[in-house]
Amino acid sequence: MSDPPPAILIADSRALDFLNSIATPADTAVDWISDGTGLMSWFRQTGLVPSDVLKALQAEAMPGELDAVAAQARALREWFREFVLRHKGRPLNARHLAELEPLNKLLQRDEAFYQISAGRRTGPGALLGQMTRRWRSPDSLLLPLGETLAKFVCEENFVDIKACEGAQCTLLFADHTRARARRWCSMGICGNRAKVAAHRQRLKVAH
């Protein structure tokens, strides 16, 4: 079996990139987190988890443990996809909080804390403060996913969430263009396909 292509990271939102971790970039569907190895590769490409943490967890994982975490990640992905598709194009409000209870339950498992460390400079700025977490087991990999989805829900305007207009495309993105006129996941993929199709249609009509 050949290795999957690089992850598709075109959504202008890491949460939507997570939803786009299953897609059909050509003729065959690709799931970048179909197993534990794929999940670790996707984390490396997105930078959601520090590389040293991934290396340590992969070395310590029991057989099948990372595959089980990948299955949980896929379940989280599909649950969140349904939420996003149900509400995209309209702003969220407090009435939607009950629907997000599964996400809040995941977040309650986190062991995050603020840590002071040495910076690269002397004098002002010599000390840095940042959030970190205890990575006790492979299933803690779900926590940065949960945090990413939670920030997305709280900070993103769902009015700006769109589905690509490509006929066979399933990719989602956040339209942060000034005119909010983005239509395609990528001009190099679906945008060009649409241009070619429109050109062929014009030629057909002309003849």
C-alpha positions as CSV (number, residue, x, y, z in Angstrom):
1,M,0.0,0.0,0.0
2,S,1.4,3.4,-1.0
3,D,1.9,6.2,1.5
4,P,-0.9,8.8,1.5
5,P,-0.2,12.2,0.0
6,P,0.6,15.1,2.3
7,A,-2.3,16.2,4.5
8,I,-4.6,18.8,3.0
9,L,-4.2,22.0,5.1
10,I,-6.0,24.7,3.1
11,A,-9.0,25.5,5.4
12,D,-7.5,28.6,7.1
13,S,-8.5,26.8,10.3
14,R,-6.9,23.9,12.0
15,A,-10.2,22.6,13.2
16,L,-11.5,22.4,9.7
17,D,-8.2,20.9,8.5
18,F,-9.0,18.1,11.0
19,L,-12.4,17.6,9.3
20,N,-10.6,17.6,6.0
21,S,-8.4,14.7,7.2
22,I,-10.7,12.5,5.1
23,A,-11.2,13.7,1.5
24,T,-11.1,12.7,-2.1
25,P,-8.2,14.7,-3.6
26,A,-8.3,12.6,-6.8
27,D,-10.6,9.7,-7.6
28,T,-10.1,7.7,-4.4
29,A,-11.0,8.7,-0.8
30,V,-8.0,9.1,1.5
31,D,-8.3,9.0,5.3
32,W,-5.1,10.5,6.8
33,I,-6.0,9.2,10.3
34,S,-7.1,5.7,9.3
35,D,-4.8,4.2,11.8
36,G,-2.3,5.2,14.5
37,T,0.6,5.7,12.1
38,G,-1.5,8.0,10.0
39,L,-2.7,10.0,13.1
40,M,0.9,10.5,14.2
41,S,1.9,11.7,10.7
42,W,-1.0,14.1,10.6
43,F,0.0,15.5,14.0
44,R,3.5,16.0,12.8
45,Q,2.3,17.9,9.7
46,T,0.0,20.1,11.5
47,G,2.2,20.9,14.5
48,L,-0.6,20.4,17.0
49,V,1.5,18.1,19.2
50,P,5.3,18.7,19.8
51,S,7.5,16.3,17.9
52,D,9.3,15.1,21.0
53,V,5.9,14.2,22.6
54,L,4.9,12.2,19.5
55,K,8.1,10.4,19.5
56,A,7.9,9.5,23.2
57,L,4.2,8.4,23.0
58,Q,4.9,6.3,19.9
59,A,7.8,4.5,21.7
60,E,5.8,3.8,24.8
61,A,2.5,2.8,23.2
62,M,1.3,-0.8,23.5
63,P,0.4,-2.7,20.3
64,G,-2.9,-1.4,18.9
65,E,-3.1,1.5,21.4
66,L,-2.4,4.2,18.8
67,D,-4.9,2.6,16.4
68,A,-7.5,2.8,19.1
69,V,-6.8,6.5,19.6
70,A,-7.1,7.0,15.9
71,A,-10.5,5.4,16.0
72,Q,-11.6,7.8,18.7
73,A,-10.2,10.7,16.7
74,R,-12.2,9.6,13.7
75,A,-15.4,9.4,15.8
76,L,-14.7,12.9,17.2
77,R,-14.1,14.1,13.6
78,E,-17.4,12.8,12.3
79,W,-19.4,14.1,15.4
80,F,-17.9,17.6,14.9
81,R,-18.4,17.4,11.1
82,E,-22.2,17.0,11.7
83,F,-22.2,19.9,14.1
84,V,-20.4,22.2,11.6
85,L,-22.5,21.2,8.6
86,R,-25.6,21.7,10.7
87,H,-24.7,25.2,11.7
88,K,-22.3,26.6,9.1
89,G,-23.5,29.9,7.6
90,R,-25.2,31.1,10.8
91,P,-23.7,32.5,14.0
92,L,-23.6,30.3,17.1
93,N,-25.3,31.3,20.3
94,A,-25.9,29.9,23.8
95,R,-28.7,27.7,22.5
96,H,-26.1,25.5,20.9
97,L,-24.2,24.8,24.1
98,A,-26.0,21.6,24.9
99,E,-24.9,20.1,21.6
100,L,-21.3,20.7,22.5
101,E,-21.5,18.6,25.7
102,P,-19.4,15.8,24.3
103,L,-16.6,18.3,23.6
104,N,-16.8,19.7,27.1
105,K,-16.5,16.2,28.5
106,L,-13.4,15.6,26.5
107,L,-11.9,18.9,27.7
108,Q,-12.5,18.0,31.3
109,R,-9.9,15.2,30.9
110,D,-7.1,17.6,30.3
111,E,-4.2,18.1,32.6
112,A,-2.9,21.4,31.3
113,F,-0.9,23.9,33.3
114,Y,1.1,27.1,32.9
115,Q,4.8,26.6,32.9
116,I,7.7,29.1,33.1
117,S,10.8,28.3,31.1
118,A,14.0,30.0,29.9
119,G,13.8,32.1,26.7
120,R,16.5,32.8,24.2
121,R,17.3,36.3,25.4
122,T,18.8,37.8,28.5
123,G,17.3,40.6,30.4
124,P,13.6,41.4,29.7
125,G,12.0,38.5,28.0
126,A,14.5,36.0,29.4
127,L,11.7,34.0,30.9
128,L,8.7,32.7,29.0
129,G,5.4,31.5,30.2
130,Q,3.4,29.0,28.2
131,M,0.7,26.4,28.6
132,T,1.7,22.8,28.6
133,R,0.2,19.5,29.6
134,R,0.9,16.1,31.0
135,W,1.0,13.5,28.3
136,R,0.2,10.4,30.4
137,S,-0.9,8.0,27.7
138,P,-1.6,8.0,23.9
139,D,-5.2,8.9,24.4
140,S,-4.1,12.3,25.7
141,L,-3.5,13.0,22.0
142,L,-7.2,13.7,21.8
143,L,-6.8,16.7,24.1
144,P,-5.2,19.1,21.7
145,L,-7.8,18.2,19.2
146,G,-10.5,19.0,21.7
147,E,-8.9,22.3,22.5
148,T,-8.6,23.2,18.8
149,L,-12.3,22.4,18.2
150,A,-13.3,24.4,21.3
151,K,-11.3,27.5,20.3
152,F,-12.8,27.2,16.8
153,V,-16.4,27.1,18.2
154,C,-15.7,30.1,20.5
155,E,-13.6,32.3,18.2
156,E,-14.7,31.5,14.6
157,N,-17.7,33.2,13.0
158,F,-19.8,30.3,11.6
159,V,-21.1,32.6,9.0
160,D,-17.7,32.4,7.3
161,I,-17.6,28.6,7.2
162,K,-18.2,27.3,3.7
163,A,-18.1,24.0,1.7
164,C,-16.1,24.0,-1.5
165,E,-18.4,24.4,-4.5
166,G,-16.5,21.7,-6.4
167,A,-19.0,19.1,-7.7
168,Q,-17.3,16.1,-6.0
169,C,-15.4,18.0,-3.3
170,T,-16.1,17.5,0.4
171,L,-13.6,20.0,1.8
172,L,-14.6,22.8,4.2
173,F,-12.9,26.1,4.8
174,A,-13.2,29.4,6.7
175,D,-13.6,32.2,4.3
176,H,-11.4,35.0,5.7
177,T,-11.0,36.9,2.4
178,R,-11.9,40.6,2.6
179,A,-15.0,40.3,0.4
180,R,-15.9,36.8,1.8
181,A,-16.0,35.7,-1.8
182,R,-14.0,32.5,-1.6
183,R,-15.7,29.6,-3.4
184,W,-13.1,26.8,-3.7
185,C,-11.0,24.8,-1.4
186,S,-8.1,25.7,-3.7
187,M,-7.9,27.6,-7.0
188,G,-5.3,25.1,-8.1
189,I,-7.7,22.1,-7.7
190,C,-11.4,22.8,-7.8
191,G,-11.1,26.4,-9.0
192,N,-9.2,25.3,-12.1
193,R,-11.6,22.4,-12.7
194,A,-14.5,24.8,-12.6
195,K,-12.7,27.1,-15.1
196,V,-12.1,24.2,-17.5
197,A,-15.7,23.0,-17.2
198,A,-17.0,26.5,-17.9
199,H,-14.7,26.9,-20.9
200,R,-15.9,23.6,-22.3
201,Q,-19.5,24.6,-21.8
202,R,-18.9,27.9,-23.7
203,L,-17.3,26.1,-26.6
204,K,-20.2,23.6,-26.7
205,V,-22.7,26.4,-26.8
206,A,-20.8,28.3,-29.5
207,H,-20.9,25.3,-31.7
